């Protein structure tokens, strides 16, 4: 039985500081991405190029932000998780949705996969939270509540629209770079023969633009993850629950990836190239929010009871030799 209690509130000063810092990072990174795209468009076609990029970007953002959640769910073969199969999970989502002031509680779907993952699609009015069967089997209700609070915070903060904007800008920057480089290379013989100087600065800009734009997008994603962690702790009042879930996800997912490679071949991913911050840094920040919150009386630590597994058992992975290679 779950005990629904009023979450312990964060220190207003601490939350205000984190919120302002995350908001500043978001505006700087989003503004930098937009500025980079505008410079590429200007270098390619002047003011007219900036106008056309603005129109194209607005249309792309509109369509990207209004993609039906059902379309995304079909891509992942997600199915609705009936309430009688996992009533505690539905209760947690409804309670956290009320605390987050969402107009409606998101629907709960599951993806038939042994990987541990959760993601959200849709907007505030039609949000859907997807969890994998592996995540349901590994997390306790307390840890599950922390993960759900994180996902609902993404919905409440409009992060889906923010990251849709970042993705559109990054793709358009890469496209403008490719077009610009093609045009320059095509006209390079004429520039040399007429004695016109080669615009080396423009070439360097177009060469570096896709990489810089991608890094800005990744940095923006990490900032939004920090903000979702902050709001998740505000919803549950239990930083230890979310921190425990993050550590467990890192530990189990790490073992899964290592099992698919040769022993000792796992290469740490550079922080600069991650969509999410490192688990160690996220846990450190989370535990600074409500020292000694002690949320153990909020949600129990036992594993969630989801009934019969939603993913058919396939046994242990077996390596077989086929042709010139091997596979699991």
Number of C-alpha atoms within 10 A of each C-alpha: 6 13 10 13 12 11 16 16 16 19 11 8 9 12 18 12 11 16 16 11 13 20 15 13 17 20 12 14 22 22 13 16 24 19 13 22 27 22 19 26 24 16 19 21 13 13 14 12 18 19 15 13 21 16 12 14 17 15 13 18 19 14 12 17 17 12 13 14 15 12 11 13 18 10 8 13 12 19 14 14 20 13 13 10 14 16 14 19 20 18 16 21 22 17 16 21 22 13 15 20 11 18 12 13 24 24 17 21 22 24 23 18 17 18 17 20 18 19 16 22 22 21 22 20 12 15 20 24 21 25 25 21 22 19 21 24 17 18 21 21 23 27 27 26 28 30 25 25 29 27 25 29 27 26 27 20 17 15 20 20 19 18 19 17 22 24 19 17 27 25 16 21 28 22 14 23 24 16 13 21 18 12 12 18 12 11 12 15 12 12 15 11 8 8 9 10 9 14 11 9 9 17 17 11 17 24 16 13 23 22 14 18 26 20 19 22 24 22 23 24 21 23 22 26 22 21 22 22 27 24 24 27 27 24 27 28 24 31 28 23 25 28 24 18 22 19 15 17 19 16 12 14 15 12 12 14 12 15 12 14 10 9 8 7 9 14 7 6 9 8 13 13 13 14 17 18 20 15 16 13 10 20 20 11 17 21 17 11 22 21 12 11 16 14 18 13 13 20 24 16 15 11 15 20 15 18 10 8 12 19 13 10 8 6 6 7 10 7 10 10 9 8 6 5 7 9 10 9
